[in-house]
């Protein structure tokens, strides 16, 4: 039953996240936002929705390690896996001032989150600060994007209002159900194999909630829209730290366990910085780099599960 719960949760999160993204993108195209801004905001909001629901439910049910592990593990998976797999399909272009600026915002969000987390406790006040930083970052990014202009997405085949509403409603309903199934299944897996909740959060739960990002990024790579791949990853990582942790801590403050302080959060910071040289010097991310990123993710999973006893 635990395996079925976990599988059902992953499927619902993936399908629900995809429906929410499709509906949100269709609506946003009517506004005429740039492709990078859409990927960083609308797509990222949709694909980060599973992380938000999972972390809220985990924190409220007394499992802060799953809540934190979900976010930290998802950011690591986004940087290594969600960039690596699309880069096997098509070389990713890292040029563009808007992309570099948004990466800077994501890096700032990582530093602010880490500063709070390394105190050992993320309070309600810290949650409010993170949410305030999110509003400021989105406003700044939107203002700069509208001032500079940018390539917009093509609308493609139009959807009726009822279809758009149906996608949004299905996504909103499927995500919390999938989150509940995945949380229950993950707990069962942890107990059955003697693994800690932190390890499960960093691997199984994080990977499950990253599936919408993976689906959106692979689809974008097939269509040759590499700016959406990186924009989605950058936006999702920033939203995970500011929105997911901010909203979760505002409702239920989080105690940060020692393993996060000494290993997982510093590792997330290092992995986040791995993208800096590519964006600063406009180095394309090709197949060789993709293989390195995927190998690093495999090593991370081995590390997370290697010392995972309760």
C-alpha positions in Angstrom: 0.0 0.0 0.0 2.8 2.4 0.7 4.3 1.9 -2.7 0.8 2.4 -4.3 0.3 5.6 -2.3 3.7 6.9 -3.4 3.1 6.0 -7.0 -0.4 7.6 -7.0 1.0 10.7 -5.3 3.7 11.1 -7.9 1.3 10.6 -10.8 -1.3 13.1 -9.4 1.4 15.7 -8.8 2.9 15.3 -12.3 -0.5 15.4 -14.1 -1.9 18.1 -11.9 1.2 20.2 -12.1 1.2 19.9 -15.9 -2.5 20.9 -16.1 -1.9 23.9 -13.9 1.1 25.0 -16.0 -0.8 24.7 -19.3 -3.8 26.6 -18.0 -1.6 29.3 -16.4 0.5 29.8 -19.6 -2.5 30.1 -21.8 -3.8 32.9 -19.6 -0.5 34.7 -19.3 0.0 34.7 -23.1 -2.9 37.1 -23.4 -0.8 39.6 -21.3 2.2 39.5 -23.7 5.0 38.8 -21.1 8.5 37.8 -22.2 9.3 34.1 -22.6 11.9 34.2 -19.8 9.5 36.1 -17.4 6.7 33.7 -18.1 8.9 30.7 -17.4 10.3 32.3 -14.2 6.9 33.2 -12.8 3.8 31.5 -14.4 5.5 28.2 -15.2 7.6 28.2 -12.0 4.5 29.0 -9.9 2.7 26.0 -11.5 5.6 23.6 -11.2 6.4 24.7 -7.6 2.8 24.1 -6.4 3.5 20.5 -5.4 6.4 21.6 -3.2 4.2 24.2 -1.5 1.4 21.7 -0.8 3.8 19.0 0.3 5.8 21.2 2.7 2.6 22.8 4.2 1.1 19.4 4.9 4.3 17.9 6.2 4.9 20.8 8.6 1.4 20.9 9.8 1.5 17.1 10.4 4.7 17.3 12.5 7.3 16.3 9.9 9.5 19.4 9.4 12.3 17.3 8.0 10.1 16.3 5.1 9.1 19.9 4.5 12.7 21.1 4.5 14.1 18.1 2.7 11.4 18.5 0.0 12.6 22.1 -0.8 16.4 21.5 -0.4 16.2 18.3 -2.4 14.0 19.8 -5.1 16.4 22.7 -5.6 19.3 20.3 -5.9 17.2 18.1 -8.3 16.2 21.2 -10.4 19.8 22.4 -10.8 21.3 19.0 -11.6 18.5 16.8 -13.0 16.1 19.3 -14.6 18.9 21.1 -16.3 20.9 18.0 -17.1 18.1 15.9 -18.9 17.0 18.7 -21.3 20.7 19.5 -22.0 21.0 15.9 -23.4 18.3 16.8 -25.9 19.5 20.3 -26.9 22.4 22.5 -26.0 21.1 25.2 -23.6 21.8 28.8 -24.4 22.8 30.7 -21.2 23.0 34.2 -22.8 20.6 37.0 -22.1 20.7 39.8 -19.5 17.2 38.9 -18.1 18.3 35.3 -17.4 21.5 36.4 -15.6 19.5 39.0 -13.6 17.0 36.4 -12.5 19.8 34.0 -11.5 21.2 36.7 -9.3 17.8 37.0 -7.6 17.7 33.2 -7.1 21.2 33.3 -5.6 20.2 36.1 -3.2 17.1 34.0 -2.2 19.4 31.0 -1.5 21.7 33.1 0.7 18.8 34.7 2.6 17.1 31.3 3.2 20.4 29.7 4.2 21.1 32.5 6.7 17.8 31.9 8.4 18.1 28.1 8.3 21.6 28.0 9.7 20.3 29.5 12.9 18.5 26.2 13.5 15.0 27.6 13.5 12.9 29.3 10.8 10.4 31.4 12.7 7.1 33.0 11.6 9.0 36.4 11.3 11.5 34.7 9.0 8.7 33.3 6.9 7.2 36.8 6.6 10.6 38.2 5.5 10.9 35.5 2.9 7.5 36.2 1.5 8.3 40.0 1.4 11.5 39.2 -0.5 9.5 37.2 -3.0 7.1 40.1 -3.7 10.0 42.5 -4.1 11.9 40.1 -6.4 8.9 39.5 -8.7 8.1 43.2 -8.9 11.7 44.0 -9.7 11.9 41.3 -12.4 8.6 42.3 -13.9 9.5 46.0 -14.1 12.9 45.3 -15.7 11.4 42.9 -18.2 8.7 45.4 -19.3 11.3 48.2 -19.5 13.7 46.1 -21.7 11.2 44.1 -23.7 11.9 40.6 -24.7 10.9 37.7 -26.9 7.4 36.5 -26.2 6.0 33.1 -26.5 3.7 32.2 -29.4 0.2 31.4 -28.3 -0.3 28.3 -30.5 -3.7 26.7 -30.7 -6.2 28.8 -28.6 -8.1 27.1 -25.7 -11.6 28.0 -24.8 -12.4 29.6 -21.5 -14.0 26.4 -20.2 -10.9 24.4 -21.1 -8.6 26.8 -19.4 -10.8 26.8 -16.3 -10.9 23.0 -16.4 -7.1 22.7 -16.5 -6.7 25.1 -13.6 -9.4 23.5 -11.4 -8.1 20.0 -12.1 -4.5 21.1 -11.2 -5.7 22.8 -8.0 -7.7 19.7 -6.9 -5.1 17.0 -8.0 -2.1 18.7 -6.3 -3.3 18.5 -2.6 -4.6 14.9 -3.1 -1.3 13.9 -4.7 0.6 15.6 -1.9 -1.3 13.7 0.7 -0.7 10.3 -1.0 3.0 11.0 -1.5 3.4 12.1 2.1 1.7 9.0 3.5 3.6 6.7 1.0 6.9 8.4 1.9 6.4 7.8 5.6 5.6 4.2 5.0 8.7 3.7 2.9 10.8 5.4 5.6 9.5 3.1 8.3 9.7 0.0 6.2 13.3 0.5 5.2 14.4 2.2 8.4 15.2 5.5 6.6 15.0 8.9 8.1 12.3 11.4 7.1 15.0 13.8 6.0 16.5 11.3 3.6 13.1 10.5 2.1 12.3 14.2 1.8 15.6 14.9 0.0 15.2 12.0 -2.5 11.8 10.4 -3.1 9.5 13.4 -2.1 11.9 15.9 -3.7 12.1 13.9 -7.0 8.3 13.4 -7.0 7.6 17.1 -6.6 10.2 18.0 -9.3 8.4 15.9 -12.0 6.3 18.9 -13.1 9.5 20.9 -13.6 11.0 18.0 -15.5 7.9 17.6 -17.7 7.8 21.3 -18.5 11.6 21.6 -19.2 11.7 18.5 -21.4 8.8 19.7 -23.5 10.5 23.1 -23.8 13.7 21.5 -24.9 12.0 19.5 -27.6 10.5 22.7 -28.9 13.9 24.4 -28.8 12.8 27.0 -26.1 15.9 26.7 -24.0 15.2 30.0 -22.2 12.1 28.3 -20.7 14.3 25.5 -19.3 16.6 27.7 -17.4 13.9 30.2 -16.5 11.8 27.5 -15.1 14.6 26.1 -13.0 15.7 29.6 -11.7 12.1 30.6 -11.0 11.2 27.3 -9.3 14.3 27.4 -7.1 13.6 30.9 -6.0 9.9 30.2 -5.3 10.8 27.0 -3.3 12.9 29.1 -1.0 10.8 32.2 -0.7 7.3 31.1 -1.3 7.2 27.5 -0.1 9.4 27.9 3.0 8.1 31.4 3.6 4.4 30.3 3.6 5.2 27.1 5.5 7.1 28.9 8.3 4.5 31.6 8.5 1.9 29.0 9.4 4.1 26.5 11.3 7.7 27.5 12.2 10.4 24.9 11.2 13.1 23.4 13.4 16.2 22.7 11.2 17.9 19.4 12.0 21.7 19.1 12.3 22.0 17.1 9.0 20.6 20.1 7.1 22.9 22.5 8.8 26.1 20.6 8.2 25.5 18.9 4.9 22.4 19.5 2.9 22.1 23.3 2.9 25.8 24.0 2.2 25.6 21.4 -0.6 22.6 23.1 -2.1 24.5 26.4 -2.0 27.5 24.8 -3.8 25.3 23.2 -6.4 23.5 26.5 -7.0 26.8 28.2 -7.6 27.7 25.6 -10.3 25.5 27.5 -12.8 27.3 30.8 -12.2 30.2 30.3 -14.6 27.8 29.3 -17.5 25.6 32.4 -17.0 28.4 34.9 -16.4 30.6 33.9 -19.3 27.7 32.7 -21.6 28.9 29.1 -21.8 26.4 26.8 -23.4 25.3 23.7 -21.4 25.8 20.8 -23.7 25.8 17.0 -23.5 29.1 16.7 -21.6 28.1 19.1 -18.9 24.7 17.4 -18.8 26.4 14.1 -18.0 28.4 15.7 -15.3 25.3 17.2 -13.7 23.4 13.9 -13.8 26.4 12.1 -12.3 26.5 14.7 -9.5 22.7 14.1 -8.9 23.2 10.3 -8.7 26.1 10.9 -6.2 23.9 13.2 -4.1 21.1 10.5 -3.9 23.7 7.9 -2.8 25.0 10.3 -0.2 21.5 11.2 1.1 20.5 7.6 1.4 23.9 6.3 2.6 23.5 7.8 6.0 19.7 7.6 6.3 18.9 5.4 9.2 16.3 6.7 11.7 
